[in-house]
Amino acid sequence: MAQSTAIKTDDVIAAQRIAGAFAPEMIDALLRDAKATGTPVDGVDGLLNQMTKAVLERALQAEMKDHLGYETGDPAGNGTGNSRNGKSTKTVSTRNGPVVIEVPRDRNGSFEPSIVPKRARRVGNIDDLILSLYSRGMTTRDIEAHLLEIYGVQASRELISNVTEVVADEIKIWQSRPLDEVYPILYVDGIRIRIRVKDNGVVTTKVAYLAVGVDVDGRKHALGCWIKDSEGAKFWQKVLADLRNRGVRDLLIVCCDGLTGLPEAVVAVFSGAAGISRSHNWSARSAARTGTALMAASSFASSDRPVDPDSAWR
């Protein structure tokens, strides 16, 4: 996390340095020339795209210099065993549209540029843009049309699917991650949400099974989210069993609504749970905002007997 933050800070500093290199008079001159020649500021053939091309190519040349260790035409390169070997043309997609750039090559084929990696066809966080549109419920067909219409980027549905599948893999890793052994408080709730079904693109209502745990330090954690067509105690028992399989061994208080069979499911999986609290007005959304029930756990901590679900309400 610290390394990622440092990289972002370096990117911001570099961007500010580039922006500062352009005097207002130079920018005004560029805009006047663009207006005089009928060149748009943005778009595929716009001024911003031309500047992006110039910056990318200059950065690639600087990377080649660092790779070889000498400038173009410098005699110091004689006898080093590697040298420049022309350039290749490549089209990359950016947020401003496609850009045709010239990528320098070396004779040994060992040059590995970082700003536009080999075989990469997208720069400027195009993947992040695809994921942002996908998270808002757009289908692969909608994303394909949007990228082409707004950014001039031709992204196939296969490409979009490959990008979004990375998120699915990350979600699976998150859903199966190990958990703490003890959570003094566990909030469970089913929230109805409207989502777009991937197969046919139809928007329908589903139930998100949410489990929010409060650890021994009083911090709340989203332990998992499961999507089903409807809410039922039988599936809640599977959710609780999944939490147990991921390492949870003890709960002091389980907060839930009045769903029939849910208290029995809790006791069946966590027979040592000290208390079950039911509230008709409680939801996992309010659990994300408040944590006032933590201190109540101490009143149940001395109990080591299984709890009768019926008496737990009183």
LINDA-V772446 format. One record per residue. NEAR is the number of other ideal C-beta (glycine too) atoms within 8 Angstrom. Layout:
NEAR / NEAR
//
This chain:
4 / 5 / 6 / 7 / 8 / 8 / 8 / 8 / 8 / 8 / 8 / 8 / 8 / 8 / 8 / 8 / 8 / 9 / 7 / 6 / 5 / 8 / 5 / 6 / 6 / 8 / 9 / 8 / 8 / 9 / 10 / 8 / 9 / 12 / 8 / 6 / 6 / 5 / 11 / 9 / 9 / 8 / 10 / 7 / 6 / 14 / 12 / 9 / 15 / 9 / 8 / 12 / 11 / 8 / 9 / 14 / 10 / 8 / 9 / 15 / 9 / 8 / 12 / 13 / 11 / 7 / 10 / 12 / 8 / 8 / 5 / 5 / 3 / 7 / 4 / 7 / 9 / 5 / 3 / 10 / 4 / 8 / 8 / 10 / 6 / 6 / 7 / 7 / 8 / 10 / 9 / 13 / 15 / 15 / 7 / 12 / 12 / 11 / 13 / 7 / 13 / 9 / 11 / 11 / 11 / 14 / 8 / 6 / 6 / 7 / 10 / 7 / 11 / 5 / 8 / 11 / 7 / 5 / 4 / 8 / 7 / 9 / 10 / 9 / 6 / 14 / 8 / 7 / 11 / 14 / 11 / 8 / 11 / 12 / 6 / 6 / 6 / 8 / 8 / 9 / 8 / 9 / 14 / 12 / 8 / 10 / 14 / 11 / 6 / 6 / 12 / 9 / 11 / 8 / 12 / 7 / 8 / 6 / 8 / 14 / 9 / 8 / 12 / 12 / 8 / 8 / 10 / 8 / 8 / 8 / 8 / 8 / 8 / 7 / 8 / 6 / 7 / 4 / 11 / 9 / 7 / 11 / 14 / 11 / 15 / 14 / 14 / 15 / 12 / 10 / 10 / 8 / 8 / 7 / 9 / 9 / 9 / 5 / 4 / 4 / 8 / 6 / 7 / 8 / 6 / 11 / 13 / 11 / 15 / 13 / 13 / 14 / 14 / 15 / 11 / 6 / 4 / 7 / 6 / 9 / 8 / 8 / 11 / 11 / 9 / 8 / 8 / 10 / 4 / 5 / 9 / 9 / 11 / 8 / 11 / 16 / 11 / 8 / 13 / 13 / 9 / 9 / 14 / 11 / 6 / 10 / 9 / 15 / 6 / 10 / 15 / 13 / 16 / 13 / 13 / 14 / 11 / 5 / 11 / 5 / 10 / 12 / 12 / 9 / 13 / 16 / 13 / 7 / 11 / 12 / 7 / 8 / 14 / 11 / 11 / 14 / 10 / 11 / 7 / 6 / 4 / 11 / 9 / 11 / 8 / 8 / 14 / 7 / 5 / 5 / 9 / 5 / 11 / 10 / 6 / 8 / 13 / 6 / 5 / 11 / 8 / 4 / 8 / 4 / 4 / 6 / 12 / 6 / 11 / 5 / 7 / 12 / 8 / 3
//
